[in-house]
Amino acid sequence: MKGVGKNVVQYLNDFQFGIGISGGAEAILHSANMLLSQWHKDGSLAMLTVDFSNA
């Protein structure tokens, strides 16, 4: 990503959070958790997160 990261940011602009955005991936995770909590208060829906270090 180091070689193409700046170009990707230029093309995707406000539609991405993971490339060149400090804390972007965490923001996505927290937003998804918030949506799950609000829409499925009975615990009927779950989300699995996988963390690939330096993926």
C-alpha positions, -999 to 999 in steps of 0.1 A, spaced: 0 0 0 29 23 5 34 26 -32 -2 32 -42 -17 46 -10 -17 83 -21 -32 75 -54 -60 54 -38 -68 82 -14 -70 106 -43 -96 84 -62 -117 73 -32 -117 106 -12 -145 105 13 -156 70 5 -128 52 23 -114 52 58 -86 26 58 -59 40 35 -39 70 46 -64 79 74 -51 77 109 -75 56 130 -97 50 100 -101 12 104 -110 17 141 -136 43 131 -152 17 108 -152 -9 136 -168 14 161 -194 26 137 -204 -10 128 -206 -19 165 -228 10 171 -252 1 143 -254 -35 154 -261 -24 190 -289 0 179 -306 -23 153 -303 -56 170 -307 -50 207 -318 -86 213 -284 -99 203 -297 -117 172 -269 -104 150 -232 -107 155 -200 -94 138 -167 -112 136 -136 -91 133 -103 -104 121 -71 -84 125 -43 -91 100 -12 -74 112 5 -55 84 -18 -70 59 
